[in-house]
């Protein structure tokens, strides 16, 4: 299975790209479609062209503009389902789905996200990360998050979301993915966050050369063959008990003398009653 994450900067460029990509699952960011006829037309276009879509609409902007908008698209032979808690994690910014691989018992939680641009780890972006983390922990499935994070991988690590969700980052080879305006510098802000149980099943991650998107390069993740046979339960060593004694008074061990006395008394009384009953019957 191949999964791509891509900032398409608009639905028209996404359509042209979707007809060429060989990915099985696509995590889109910035489609800029708000609620209404255009979003319905986009869903119908996906269905006609072999995709199952889940859209999270963009936020209406000033005038005719819009902001954000994310989506998850899966080929028709894959099972694409809404999570029990719903697909919307953060309005206009993060959407979730459950991918089912036919012929297996494997479910993968897919998330497409778009963080605010030029803000770094602002309060708004931290809130998005917290919402994504809570959603992943509550669902419990192995997950793949593809996003335009708008922060470098080293900065994302400092937020603690990897530890909270038992995840790791997977970045493409070959440097940055987004061209900075009015320069030749590329920032590495498009990459994957995946659950630790899936790391051994990843074959490789790269940037497809013929994407022809405006400012971002898509990033593609490919699983090894027979992935479902490679997934196993992980055995974790429990934490060791502390060896240092705690300060303060030591709690005395429990005393069972009174309990044993009551038990013995009860047995003795029952024996006497049985003995008296036997004597009466002999008379």
C-alpha positions in Angstrom: 0.0 0.0 0.0 1.2 3.5 -0.9 0.2 6.6 1.1 0.9 10.2 -0.1 0.6 13.4 1.8 0.4 16.6 -0.2 -0.4 20.3 0.1 -2.2 21.0 -3.2 -2.9 24.7 -2.6 -6.2 24.4 -4.4 -8.7 21.8 -5.7 -8.0 22.4 -9.4 -4.3 21.5 -9.0 -5.4 18.5 -6.9 -7.6 17.1 -9.7 -4.8 17.1 -12.2 -2.5 15.5 -9.8 -4.9 12.8 -8.6 -5.3 11.5 -12.2 -1.6 10.8 -12.3 -0.6 9.6 -8.8 -0.1 5.9 -8.1 -0.9 6.2 -4.4 -3.6 4.1 -2.9 -4.4 6.6 -0.1 -4.0 10.4 -0.4 -3.9 12.9 2.5 -4.7 16.3 1.0 -4.2 19.8 2.6 -5.4 23.2 1.5 -8.1 22.2 -1.0 -9.9 25.5 -0.3 -13.4 24.1 -0.8 -16.0 25.5 1.5 -19.4 23.9 2.2 -21.8 24.0 -0.7 -22.0 23.0 -4.4 -18.3 23.0 -5.0 -17.7 20.5 -2.2 -20.5 18.2 -3.5 -19.0 18.4 -7.0 -15.6 17.5 -5.7 -17.0 14.5 -3.9 -18.8 13.4 -7.1 -15.6 13.9 -9.2 -13.7 11.6 -6.7 -16.3 8.9 -7.0 -16.3 9.0 -10.8 -12.5 8.8 -10.8 -12.1 5.8 -8.5 -11.7 7.4 -5.1 -13.7 7.2 -1.8 -13.4 10.8 -0.3 -13.9 12.2 3.2 -13.7 16.0 3.1 -13.3 18.6 5.9 -14.4 21.9 4.3 -12.2 25.0 4.3 -13.0 28.1 6.4 -14.6 30.9 4.5 -12.3 33.9 4.3 -12.6 37.6 3.6 -14.3 38.2 0.2 -14.0 35.2 -2.1 -11.0 33.6 -0.3 -10.9 30.6 2.0 -8.4 29.0 4.4 -7.3 25.4 4.9 -9.5 22.5 4.1 -8.3 18.9 4.3 -9.4 15.6 2.9 -8.6 11.8 2.8 -9.1 9.9 -0.4 -8.8 6.1 -0.8 -9.0 3.9 -3.8 -12.4 2.1 -4.2 -10.9 -1.3 -3.4 -10.0 -0.1 0.0 -12.5 0.3 2.8 -12.8 3.9 4.0 -14.8 4.4 7.1 -15.7 7.2 9.5 -14.3 6.8 13.0 -16.8 6.2 15.8 -16.1 9.7 17.2 -16.6 11.3 13.8 -14.2 12.4 11.1 -13.6 16.0 12.1 -10.8 16.4 14.6 -10.3 20.2 14.2 -12.7 22.2 11.9 -11.0 23.1 8.6 -7.6 21.8 9.8 -7.7 18.0 10.7 -9.8 15.1 9.5 -9.6 11.4 10.3 -10.7 8.1 8.8 -10.3 4.4 9.2 -8.8 2.4 6.4 -9.6 -1.3 6.1 -7.5 -3.6 4.0 -9.7 -6.1 2.3 -8.9 -9.8 2.9 -7.2 -8.9 6.2 -8.1 -7.9 9.8 -6.0 -4.8 9.6 -7.4 -1.3 10.3 -5.3 1.8 10.1 -6.2 5.2 11.4 -5.4 7.9 8.8 -5.3 11.6 9.6 -4.8 14.5 7.3 -3.8 17.8 9.0 -2.8 21.4 8.1 -1.3 23.6 10.8 -1.3 27.4 10.7 1.4 28.9 8.5 4.1 31.3 9.8 3.1 30.7 13.4 5.6 28.0 14.5 4.5 26.3 17.7 1.8 28.9 18.5 -1.0 28.3 20.9 -3.4 27.6 17.9 -1.0 25.0 16.5 -0.4 23.4 19.9 -4.2 23.1 20.3 -4.4 21.3 16.9 -1.6 18.9 18.0 -3.4 18.2 21.3 -6.6 17.5 19.5 -4.9 15.1 17.1 -3.1 13.3 20.0 -6.3 12.9 22.0 -8.1 11.5 19.0 -5.4 9.0 18.2 -5.2 7.8 21.8 -9.0 7.4 22.1 -9.2 5.4 18.8 -6.5 2.9 19.6 -5.8 1.8 16.0 -2.3 2.0 14.5 -2.1 5.3 12.8 -0.5 7.3 10.0 -0.7 11.1 10.1 0.3 13.0 7.0 0.4 16.8 7.4 1.6 20.1 6.3 3.0 20.7 9.8 4.5 24.1 9.1 7.2 23.3 11.6 10.4 21.3 11.2 10.6 17.8 12.6 12.9 18.7 15.4 10.5 21.4 16.6 7.5 18.9 16.5 9.4 16.5 18.7 9.6 19.1 21.5 5.8 19.2 21.8 5.7 15.6 23.3 3.1 14.4 20.8 5.3 11.5 19.8 5.6 10.1 23.3 1.9 10.6 24.0 0.8 8.7 20.9 3.6 6.1 20.8 4.7 7.5 17.4 7.8 8.4 15.4 8.5 10.7 12.5 9.3 9.5 9.0 10.7 12.2 6.6 11.7 11.9 2.9 15.2 11.8 1.6 16.5 14.8 -0.3 15.9 17.8 1.9 13.0 20.2 2.1 9.5 19.9 0.7 8.2 23.5 0.5 9.7 26.4 -1.4 10.0 29.6 0.7 8.5 32.6 -1.1 10.9 34.7 -3.1 13.9 32.4 -2.4 15.4 29.1 -3.4 15.3 27.7 0.2 13.1 24.7 0.9 11.7 23.9 4.3 11.0 20.3 5.5 7.4 20.7 6.7 5.6 17.8 4.8 6.2 14.4 6.4 4.5 11.5 8.3 3.9 10.7 11.9 3.3 6.9 12.3 2.6 4.5 15.1 5.5 2.5 16.4 3.8 -0.8 15.6 4.0 0.1 11.9 7.7 1.2 11.6 9.0 -2.3 10.7 6.4 -2.5 7.9 7.6 0.6 6.1 9.6 0.0 3.0 10.7 3.5 2.1 9.6 7.2 1.9 10.4 9.5 -0.9 9.3 12.5 -2.9 7.7 11.6 -6.3 9.5 13.5 -9.1 6.5 14.2 -11.4 4.1 15.8 -9.0 4.0 19.3 -10.6 2.3 20.9 -7.6 2.8 24.6 -7.0 4.9 25.1 -3.9 4.9 21.8 -2.0 6.3 18.4 -3.0 4.2 15.4 -2.1 5.7 12.8 0.1 5.0 9.1 -0.4 5.2 6.2 2.0 5.2 2.7 0.8 4.6 -0.4 2.9 6.4 -3.7 2.4 4.6 -6.5 0.7 2.4 -8.6 3.0 2.2 -6.0 5.6 -0.6 -7.6 7.5 1.6 -10.6 8.1 4.3 -8.5 9.6 2.2 -6.8 12.2 2.7 -8.4 15.6 1.8 -7.5 19.2 4.6 -5.7 21.0 5.8 -7.0 24.3 6.9 -4.3 26.7 9.0 -4.8 29.8 7.1 -3.4 32.8 8.8 -0.7 35.0 11.0 -1.9 37.8 9.8 -1.5 41.4 11.8 1.2 43.3 14.7 -0.2 45.4 15.0 2.8 47.7 12.8 2.9 50.8 10.5 5.9 51.1 11.0 8.3 53.9 8.6 8.4 56.8 6.9 5.8 59.1 6.6 2.3 57.8 3.2 0.8 57.6 2.9 -2.2 59.9 2.1 -5.6 58.3 -1.5 -6.8 58.6 -2.4 -8.9 61.7 -4.7 -11.9 61.1 -4.9 -13.1 64.8 -8.4 -11.8 65.4 -9.6 -13.2 62.1 -8.2 -16.6 62.9 -9.7 -16.5 66.3 -13.2 -15.8 64.8 -12.7 -18.6 62.3 -11.7 -21.1 64.9 -14.5 -20.1 67.2 -17.0 -20.6 64.4 -15.6 -24.0 63.6 -15.7 -25.0 67.3 -19.3 -23.8 67.7 -20.4 -25.7 64.7 -18.8 -28.8 65.9 -20.5 -28.6 69.3 -23.9 -28.1 67.6 -23.4 -31.2 65.5 -22.3 -33.1 68.5 -25.4 -32.1 70.5 -27.6 -33.0 67.6 -26.0 -36.4 67.4 -26.6 -37.0 71.2 -30.3 -36.1 70.9 -30.8 -38.5 68.0 -29.2 -41.4 70.0 -31.7 -40.9 72.8 
